[in-house]
């Protein structure tokens, strides 16, 4: 969603269960107020008067009397953001290139393929390893 931000107000700060200092903001846009949590006190994602692109996510909570309530949270859309799973997968796949070349070298040493075929064979092995990973997702 895209919207022009009307106002941003710091509500509170707290320490997360991992020890990081967190800041909660009330962000107003399109007659709606949503909660935004940041690790930075000087957050730069939602600037009053500027258009921002973000994802809305409804959540539920309970007040001090135990009554349930609903509230809206927002998260900015950041370019080239990658989840930890995606990063781990890419790291694993970079290892495959080394494994593939090593396995192809072993085939050359065993006289199963010629030296001129080492690159082609390494690519075939690499591609197959990546395809096998995709079946696990």
Secondary structure as the mmCIF struct_conf table of DSSP 4:
data_model
#
loop_
_struct_conf.conf_type_id
_struct_conf.id
_struct_conf.beg_label_comp_id
_struct_conf.beg_label_asym_id
_struct_conf.beg_label_seq_id
_struct_conf.end_label_comp_id
_struct_conf.end_label_asym_id
_struct_conf.end_label_seq_id
STRN STRN1 UNK A 2 UNK A 15
TURN_TY1_P TURN_TY1_P1 UNK A 17 UNK A 18
BEND BEND1 UNK A 19 UNK A 19
STRN STRN2 UNK A 21 UNK A 29
TURN_TY1_P TURN_TY1_P2 UNK A 30 UNK A 31
STRN STRN3 UNK A 32 UNK A 38
BEND BEND2 UNK A 39 UNK A 39
BEND BEND3 UNK A 41 UNK A 42
BEND BEND4 UNK A 45 UNK A 45
TURN_TY1_P TURN_TY1_P3 UNK A 48 UNK A 49
BEND BEND5 UNK A 50 UNK A 50
STRN STRN4 UNK A 51 UNK A 62
TURN_TY1_P TURN_TY1_P4 UNK A 64 UNK A 65
BEND BEND6 UNK A 66 UNK A 66
STRN STRN5 UNK A 68 UNK A 76
TURN_TY1_P TURN_TY1_P5 UNK A 79 UNK A 80
HELX_RH_AL_P HELX_RH_AL_P1 UNK A 84 UNK A 109
TURN_TY1_P TURN_TY1_P6 UNK A 110 UNK A 111
BEND BEND7 UNK A 112 UNK A 113
HELX_RH_3T_P HELX_RH_3T_P1 UNK A 115 UNK A 117
HELX_RH_AL_P HELX_RH_AL_P2 UNK A 118 UNK A 136
#
